[in-house]
Amino acid sequence: MPSAPCTPHRCVDSTGSTAAVPLAVLRLATLLFVLTFGIVLIPVVGRIQAAPRDRLIRMWCRTMVRAAGVRLRITGSTPPTGGLLVVANHISWMDIPLLAAVRPGRMIAKAEIRQWPVAGALTASSGALFIERDRLRALPQTVARIADTLRAGSTTIVFPEGSTWCGRAQGYFRRAVFQAALDAEVPVQPVRIHYRLAGGAASTAPAFVGSDSLLTSVWRVVAARALVAELSLRPVLAPADHTDRRDLARAAQGGLRSPGPHAHPYGD
């Protein structure tokens, strides 16, 4: 089972610019309100056609990000339609609404998340595909399900590192999910997630690592002053250009380390 060496004590910023406690409390309350409002509307939104539904999901996720006091900066673009496997480095619980704010899709999540309060129900209701990481025999069936989803024209989002890292370091991409893209013959888009302060300095405040509790991590985010989340959408990778899943995974991870696009950022 993948794990990162990052821990809150060793990796997470304990100093830096922080918001006043009343502002942090207001952000937390607003975030919970927006989250609850969206959960209540899930049955209604699920009946809407795909295009307007995705617009509503993007709007909801951007509102959550802003409610937490985080500014969103996006460079690059994503294909407008069709099946797409989105792969990204994984730092925080915040990564999920960030990616959905750009391109809503079905998440690949570890089965343990089902037991989490609030987050488990929300993840399940979003149509996530759950992976039982301690059952390797079930992996071929999971890959086949992901491939079927991609063939149907859906976007599937996965964090191939299999664990969260603090952002200063990164794990390597596990290869299995890339087989689904090859089988379905759909492109792969790497996305680099990076958190920084408005002044430019990198921040590990949003990291959700090691023994961290979800509430502790959420509080660090709402208490941070001038936190910016940057998403760099890298060029898509065509499966036909790669010999196997190992080569495709290596290309996707290498794409996150190369210089990103220079398009003007959009979104707040």
C-alpha positions as a LaTeX table, in Angstrom:
\begin{tabular}{lrrr}
\hline
Residue & $x$ (\AA) & $y$ (\AA) & $z$ (\AA) \\
\hline
Met1 & 0.00 & 0.00 & 0.00 \\
Pro2 & 1.56 & 3.32 & $-1.06$ \\
Ser3 & 2.62 & 5.70 & 1.69 \\
Ala4 & 4.64 & 8.91 & 1.86 \\
Pro5 & 7.36 & 9.76 & 4.39 \\
Cys6 & 5.77 & 13.17 & 5.00 \\
Thr7 & 4.48 & 13.97 & 8.49 \\
Pro8 & 2.86 & 17.10 & 9.96 \\
His9 & 5.78 & 17.60 & 12.35 \\
Arg10 & 8.51 & 17.36 & 9.71 \\
Cys11 & 6.87 & 18.84 & 6.65 \\
Val12 & 3.96 & 21.16 & 7.40 \\
Asp13 & 4.58 & 24.88 & 7.89 \\
Ser14 & 3.97 & 25.91 & 11.47 \\
Thr15 & 4.84 & 29.56 & 10.89 \\
Gly16 & 3.89 & 32.17 & 8.35 \\
Ser17 & 1.13 & 34.65 & 7.80 \\
Thr18 & $-2.14$ & 33.57 & 9.39 \\
Ala19 & $-5.59$ & 35.10 & 9.31 \\
Ala20 & $-7.27$ & 36.38 & 12.46 \\
Val21 & $-9.25$ & 33.71 & 14.31 \\
Pro22 & $-12.66$ & 35.37 & 13.65 \\
Leu23 & $-11.92$ & 35.39 & 9.92 \\
Ala24 & $-10.82$ & 31.75 & 10.01 \\
Val25 & $-14.03$ & 30.79 & 11.86 \\
Leu26 & $-16.10$ & 32.70 & 9.31 \\
Arg27 & $-14.35$ & 30.91 & 6.45 \\
Leu28 & $-14.91$ & 27.54 & 8.09 \\
Ala29 & $-18.61$ & 28.24 & 8.65 \\
Thr30 & $-19.02$ & 29.44 & 5.05 \\
Leu31 & $-17.19$ & 26.40 & 3.72 \\
Leu32 & $-19.44$ & 24.05 & 5.68 \\
Phe33 & $-22.54$ & 25.90 & 4.48 \\
Val34 & $-21.49$ & 25.69 & 0.81 \\
Leu35 & $-20.57$ & 22.02 & 1.22 \\
Thr36 & $-23.88$ & 21.17 & 2.91 \\
Phe37 & $-25.87$ & 23.15 & 0.34 \\
Gly38 & $-24.21$ & 21.19 & $-2.48$ \\
Ile39 & $-24.78$ & 17.83 & $-0.79$ \\
Val40 & $-28.49$ & 18.57 & $-0.38$ \\
Leu41 & $-28.76$ & 19.40 & $-4.10$ \\
Ile42 & $-26.89$ & 16.32 & $-5.34$ \\
Pro43 & $-30.10$ & 14.34 & $-6.13$ \\
Val44 & $-31.46$ & 17.29 & $-8.13$ \\
Val45 & $-28.21$ & 18.07 & $-9.97$ \\
Gly46 & $-27.81$ & 14.39 & $-10.84$ \\
Arg47 & $-30.92$ & 14.57 & $-13.06$ \\
Ile48 & $-29.60$ & 17.49 & $-15.13$ \\
Gln49 & $-27.99$ & 16.94 & $-18.53$ \\
Ala50 & $-24.21$ & 16.58 & $-18.58$ \\
Ala51 & $-23.14$ & 20.01 & $-19.85$ \\
Pro52 & $-25.19$ & 22.20 & $-17.47$ \\
Arg53 & $-24.49$ & 19.74 & $-14.63$ \\
Asp54 & $-20.75$ & 20.10 & $-15.11$ \\
Arg55 & $-21.07$ & 23.89 & $-15.13$ \\
Leu56 & $-22.93$ & 23.77 & $-11.81$ \\
Ile57 & $-20.33$ & 21.42 & $-10.31$ \\
Arg58 & $-17.48$ & 23.69 & $-11.43$ \\
Met59 & $-19.26$ & 26.70 & $-9.94$ \\
Trp60 & $-19.90$ & 24.87 & $-6.66$ \\
Cys61 & $-16.31$ & 23.71 & $-6.34$ \\
Arg62 & $-14.91$ & 27.16 & $-7.12$ \\
Thr63 & $-17.23$ & 28.58 & $-4.48$ \\
Met64 & $-15.91$ & 26.07 & $-1.94$ \\
Val65 & $-12.33$ & 27.01 & $-2.76$ \\
Arg66 & $-13.08$ & 30.71 & $-2.37$ \\
Ala67 & $-15.05$ & 30.09 & 0.84 \\
Ala68 & $-11.92$ & 28.51 & 2.32 \\
Gly69 & $-10.00$ & 31.69 & 1.54 \\
Val70 & $-7.99$ & 30.16 & $-1.31$ \\
Arg71 & $-7.41$ & 31.85 & $-4.65$ \\
Leu72 & $-7.35$ & 29.57 & $-7.68$ \\
Arg73 & $-4.91$ & 30.13 & $-10.54$ \\
Ile74 & $-5.10$ & 27.91 & $-13.62$ \\
Thr75 & $-2.81$ & 27.69 & $-16.64$ \\
Gly76 & $-3.26$ & 25.53 & $-19.69$ \\
Ser77 & $-6.44$ & 24.00 & $-21.08$ \\
Thr78 & $-8.28$ & 20.71 & $-21.10$ \\
Pro79 & $-10.01$ & 18.93 & $-24.03$ \\
Pro80 & $-13.63$ & 20.12 & $-24.25$ \\
Thr81 & $-15.26$ & 16.70 & $-24.62$ \\
Gly82 & $-14.63$ & 12.97 & $-24.67$ \\
Gly83 & $-13.14$ & 10.41 & $-22.33$ \\
Leu84 & $-10.10$ & 11.66 & $-20.46$ \\
Leu85 & $-7.89$ & 10.29 & $-17.70$ \\
Val86 & $-6.73$ & 13.17 & $-15.48$ \\
Val87 & $-3.71$ & 12.37 & $-13.29$ \\
Ala88 & $-2.28$ & 14.73 & $-10.68$ \\
Asn89 & 0.14 & 14.88 & $-7.78$ \\
His90 & $-1.62$ & 14.65 & $-4.43$ \\
Ile91 & $-1.08$ & 17.04 & $-1.52$ \\
Ser92 & $-4.39$ & 17.81 & 0.18 \\
Trp93 & $-8.10$ & 17.11 & 0.48 \\
Met94 & $-8.36$ & 20.50 & $-1.28$ \\
Asp95 & $-7.00$ & 18.87 & $-4.47$ \\
Ile96 & $-10.39$ & 17.24 & $-5.12$ \\
Pro97 & $-12.55$ & 20.39 & $-5.41$ \\
Leu98 & $-9.69$ & 22.11 & $-7.25$ \\
Leu99 & $-9.69$ & 19.50 & $-10.02$ \\
Ala100 & $-13.49$ & 19.38 & $-10.16$ \\
Ala101 & $-13.50$ & 23.17 & $-10.51$ \\
Val102 & $-11.69$ & 22.67 & $-13.82$ \\
Arg103 & $-13.05$ & 19.37 & $-15.14$ \\
Pro104 & $-15.65$ & 17.43 & $-13.14$ \\
Gly105 & $-15.25$ & 13.68 & $-13.34$ \\
Arg106 & $-15.41$ & 10.40 & $-11.47$ \\
Met107 & $-12.77$ & 10.15 & $-8.78$ \\
Ile108 & $-10.71$ & 7.03 & $-8.11$ \\
Ala109 & $-10.64$ & 6.78 & $-4.32$ \\
Lys110 & $-9.35$ & 4.33 & $-1.73$ \\
Ala111 & $-12.11$ & 2.26 & $-0.16$ \\
Glu112 & $-11.29$ & 3.58 & 3.34 \\
Ile113 & $-12.76$ & 6.97 & 2.41 \\
Arg114 & $-16.24$ & 5.44 & 2.51 \\
Gln115 & $-15.94$ & 5.35 & 6.32 \\
Trp116 & $-15.03$ & 9.04 & 6.68 \\
Pro117 & $-17.75$ & 11.28 & 8.14 \\
Val118 & $-19.31$ & 13.64 & 5.54 \\
Ala119 & $-16.45$ & 13.17 & 3.06 \\
Gly120 & $-17.26$ & 9.46 & 2.64 \\
Ala121 & $-20.90$ & 10.06 & 1.79 \\
Leu122 & $-20.01$ & 12.96 & $-0.49$ \\
Thr123 & $-17.39$ & 10.93 & $-2.36$ \\
Ala124 & $-19.73$ & 7.97 & $-2.81$ \\
Ser125 & $-22.60$ & 10.16 & $-4.03$ \\
Ser126 & $-20.32$ & 11.73 & $-6.65$ \\
Gly127 & $-20.00$ & 8.40 & $-8.44$ \\
Ala128 & $-16.45$ & 7.68 & $-7.31$ \\
Leu129 & $-14.83$ & 4.37 & $-8.19$ \\
Phe130 & $-13.40$ & 2.82 & $-5.01$ \\
Ile131 & $-10.21$ & 0.76 & $-4.93$ \\
Glu132 & $-9.52$ & $-1.83$ & $-2.26$ \\
Arg133 & $-5.78$ & $-1.35$ & $-2.10$ \\
Asp134 & $-5.15$ & $-4.43$ & 0.05 \\
Arg135 & $-6.80$ & $-6.74$ & $-2.52$ \\
Leu136 & $-4.43$ & $-7.04$ & $-5.45$ \\
Arg137 & $-6.59$ & $-9.74$ & $-7.03$ \\
Ala138 & $-9.36$ & $-7.18$ & $-7.49$ \\
Leu139 & $-7.07$ & $-4.79$ & $-9.39$ \\
Pro140 & $-7.76$ & $-6.16$ & $-12.92$ \\
Gln141 & $-11.51$ & $-5.76$ & $-12.35$ \\
Thr142 & $-10.98$ & $-2.20$ & $-11.13$ \\
Val143 & $-8.88$ & $-1.34$ & $-14.18$ \\
Ala144 & $-11.60$ & $-2.80$ & $-16.41$ \\
Arg145 & $-14.26$ & $-0.66$ & $-14.69$ \\
Ile146 & $-12.15$ & 2.46 & $-15.18$ \\
Ala147 & $-11.63$ & 1.59 & $-18.86$ \\
Asp148 & $-15.39$ & 1.14 & $-19.34$ \\
Thr149 & $-16.00$ & 4.56 & $-17.77$ \\
Leu150 & $-13.46$ & 6.16 & $-20.08$ \\
Arg151 & $-14.90$ & 4.44 & $-23.17$ \\
Ala152 & $-18.30$ & 5.88 & $-22.26$ \\
Gly153 & $-16.82$ & 9.35 & $-22.68$ \\
Ser154 & $-16.46$ & 10.22 & $-18.99$ \\
Thr155 & $-13.60$ & 12.02 & $-17.29$ \\
Thr156 & $-11.85$ & 9.97 & $-14.62$ \\
Ile157 & $-9.60$ & 11.62 & $-12.04$ \\
Val158 & $-6.88$ & 9.77 & $-10.18$ \\
Phe159 & $-3.88$ & 10.50 & $-7.95$ \\
Pro160 & $-1.43$ & 7.81 & $-9.10$ \\
Glu161 & 0.97 & 8.36 & $-6.19$ \\
Gly162 & $-1.59$ & 6.56 & $-4.02$ \\
Ser163 & $-0.86$ & 8.80 & $-1.04$ \\
Thr164 & $-0.61$ & 12.47 & $-0.15$ \\
Trp165 & 2.76 & 14.25 & $-0.08$ \\
Cys166 & 3.57 & 17.61 & 1.50 \\
Gly167 & 4.32 & 19.34 & $-1.81$ \\
Arg168 & 8.07 & 19.73 & $-1.32$ \\
Ala169 & 8.61 & 16.17 & $-2.57$ \\
Gln170 & 6.62 & 13.85 & $-4.80$ \\
Gly171 & 6.08 & 10.11 & $-5.04$ \\
Tyr172 & 6.20 & 8.08 & $-8.21$ \\
Phe173 & 3.13 & 7.27 & $-10.30$ \\
Arg174 & 1.72 & 3.77 & $-9.93$ \\
Arg175 & 1.17 & 2.23 & $-13.34$ \\
Ala176 & $-2.06$ & 0.22 & $-13.12$ \\
Val177 & $-4.51$ & 3.04 & $-13.86$ \\
Phe178 & $-2.64$ & 3.95 & $-17.03$ \\
Gln179 & $-3.54$ & 0.53 & $-18.44$ \\
Ala180 & $-7.18$ & 1.66 & $-18.39$ \\
Ala181 & $-6.31$ & 4.62 & $-20.64$ \\
Leu182 & $-4.47$ & 2.31 & $-23.03$ \\
Asp183 & $-7.34$ & $-0.20$ & $-23.10$ \\
Ala184 & $-9.94$ & 2.55 & $-23.68$ \\
Glu185 & $-7.67$ & 4.43 & $-26.12$ \\
Val186 & $-8.29$ & 7.79 & $-24.45$ \\
Pro187 & $-5.77$ & 10.58 & $-23.75$ \\
Val188 & $-4.14$ & 11.26 & $-20.40$ \\
Gln189 & $-3.76$ & 14.79 & $-19.02$ \\
Pro190 & $-1.22$ & 15.41 & $-16.26$ \\
Val191 & $-2.07$ & 18.24 & $-13.84$ \\
Arg192 & 0.44 & 19.77 & $-11.45$ \\
Ile193 & $-0.98$ & 21.07 & $-8.18$ \\
His194 & 1.06 & 23.60 & $-6.21$ \\
Tyr195 & 0.20 & 25.72 & $-3.17$ \\
Arg196 & 1.89 & 29.01 & $-2.40$ \\
Leu197 & 1.38 & 32.29 & $-0.59$ \\
Ala198 & 0.42 & 35.42 & $-2.51$ \\
Gly199 & 4.01 & 36.65 & $-2.21$ \\
Gly200 & 5.26 & 33.63 & $-4.13$ \\
Ala201 & 6.68 & 31.41 & $-1.36$ \\
Ala202 & 5.62 & 27.75 & $-1.47$ \\
Ser203 & 3.27 & 26.67 & 1.33 \\
Thr204 & 2.68 & 23.24 & 2.86 \\
Ala205 & $-0.21$ & 24.49 & 5.01 \\
Pro206 & $-2.85$ & 22.60 & 2.94 \\
Ala207 & $-0.97$ & 19.28 & 3.19 \\
Phe208 & $-2.96$ & 16.37 & 4.63 \\
Val209 & $-0.25$ & 13.89 & 5.56 \\
Gly210 & 0.74 & 11.29 & 8.12 \\
Ser211 & $-1.19$ & 11.44 & 11.38 \\
Asp212 & $-2.99$ & 14.65 & 10.41 \\
Ser213 & $-6.70$ & 14.77 & 11.13 \\
Leu214 & $-8.98$ & 16.17 & 8.46 \\
Leu215 & $-10.20$ & 18.91 & 10.80 \\
Thr216 & $-6.62$ & 20.00 & 11.57 \\
Ser217 & $-5.80$ & 20.23 & 7.89 \\
Val218 & $-9.00$ & 22.14 & 7.12 \\
Trp219 & $-8.26$ & 24.61 & 9.92 \\
Arg220 & $-4.75$ & 25.28 & 8.57 \\
Val221 & $-6.26$ & 26.15 & 5.20 \\
Val222 & $-8.96$ & 28.51 & 6.48 \\
Ala223 & $-6.48$ & 30.10 & 8.89 \\
Ala224 & $-3.85$ & 30.76 & 6.21 \\
Arg225 & $-3.58$ & 34.27 & 4.85 \\
Ala226 & $-3.34$ & 34.83 & 1.07 \\
Leu227 & $-3.14$ & 31.15 & 0.10 \\
Val228 & $-3.03$ & 30.45 & $-3.64$ \\
Ala229 & $-3.67$ & 27.11 & $-5.34$ \\
Glu230 & $-2.06$ & 26.77 & $-8.76$ \\
Leu231 & $-3.18$ & 24.17 & $-11.28$ \\
Ser232 & $-0.99$ & 23.68 & $-14.32$ \\
Leu233 & $-2.82$ & 21.69 & $-17.00$ \\
Arg234 & $-0.14$ & 20.00 & $-19.06$ \\
Pro235 & $-0.52$ & 18.84 & $-22.69$ \\
Val236 & $-2.49$ & 15.63 & $-23.14$ \\
Leu237 & $-0.65$ & 12.39 & $-23.83$ \\
Ala238 & $-1.97$ & 10.17 & $-26.62$ \\
Pro239 & $-1.92$ & 6.47 & $-25.64$ \\
Ala240 & $-0.84$ & 5.47 & $-29.16$ \\
Asp241 & 2.45 & 7.33 & $-28.60$ \\
His242 & 3.46 & 5.06 & $-25.71$ \\
Thr243 & 4.39 & 1.40 & $-25.75$ \\
Asp244 & 2.91 & 0.30 & $-22.42$ \\
Arg245 & 1.57 & 1.53 & $-19.09$ \\
Arg246 & 5.06 & 1.91 & $-17.65$ \\
Asp247 & 6.06 & 4.25 & $-20.48$ \\
Leu248 & 2.79 & 6.20 & $-20.24$ \\
Ala249 & 3.11 & 6.61 & $-16.44$ \\
Arg250 & 6.71 & 7.78 & $-16.82$ \\
Ala251 & 5.68 & 10.33 & $-19.46$ \\
Ala252 & 2.83 & 11.64 & $-17.28$ \\
Gln253 & 5.05 & 12.09 & $-14.25$ \\
Gly254 & 7.79 & 13.65 & $-16.35$ \\
Gly255 & 5.22 & 16.10 & $-17.69$ \\
Leu256 & 4.65 & 17.44 & $-14.18$ \\
Arg257 & 8.36 & 18.16 & $-13.74$ \\
Ser258 & 8.79 & 19.99 & $-17.03$ \\
Pro259 & 8.10 & 23.74 & $-17.34$ \\
Gly260 & 4.39 & 24.42 & $-17.42$ \\
Pro261 & 2.39 & 26.33 & $-20.03$ \\
His262 & 2.75 & 30.09 & $-20.18$ \\
Ala263 & $-0.90$ & 30.84 & $-20.85$ \\
His264 & $-2.44$ & 33.63 & $-18.80$ \\
Pro265 & $-4.01$ & 32.24 & $-15.63$ \\
Tyr266 & $-7.74$ & 32.51 & $-15.20$ \\
Gly267 & $-10.05$ & 32.11 & $-12.26$ \\
Asp268 & $-9.75$ & 33.48 & $-8.75$ \\
\hline
\end{tabular}
